[in-house]
Amino acid sequence: MIQIKKDMNYGAINIDPETMGGTPVFAGTRVSIQSLFDYIETGETLDEFLENFPTVRKENAIEVLEMAKHTLTTRKSCMRILLDENMPAKVNYDFGEGHEVLTVKAMKWLGKKNGELLG
């Protein structure tokens, strides 16, 4: 039997299917992370956001902004791609550098059903 963790906590961010349908929110609140970015996008300040959402701690808002900054400025974008056995081999080279491209055949998964792969 597969155990699925119901909620994920990333410091200042909490994702729980039972809180706002799994929308990422500030830990301990029902305030979506998206709302912070919406405020900034419209030119409002962090202090204005915090005034309107008093349950959000300033440290948590700053941590979310730092996480976004770190993700966008220091990490090389990378994808793990699994190709179906029917894809032409040339496709492997069309994704560019930095991506891990695997095939069903290389993984020895030919003929397996999706459920078997999850077991």
C-alpha positions, 0 to 999 in steps of 0.5 A: 500500500502506498502512503501519501503524505496529506500535507507538505510544509516548506517552512513558510509555505504549507500545502494541504488538500484540506486547506483551500483545496491544496493551494499553497498558503502561508504556514498557519494561515489560509492566505494564499502565496499567490496573493503576495505576488498579486500585491507586488505585481500591482505595485503595492508594498510588502508592508501594505500586504502585511497590513491587509493580511495580519495573520501572515508573519513578515518573516514568512513573507520574506522567506517566500520572496527569498525562495522565489529569488533563489529558485529563479536566480541560482538554479539551472532549469532542469526537467526529467523527461521520460519518452514513450517507446514510440518517440523517434530517437532524434527527440532526445536531442531537441530538449537542449542541455541540462535535462535528463532524458530517459526512454521507456526502453532504457528503463526496461519498462516496455509492456508495463502498465502505469499501475505496475510502475507505481507499485 
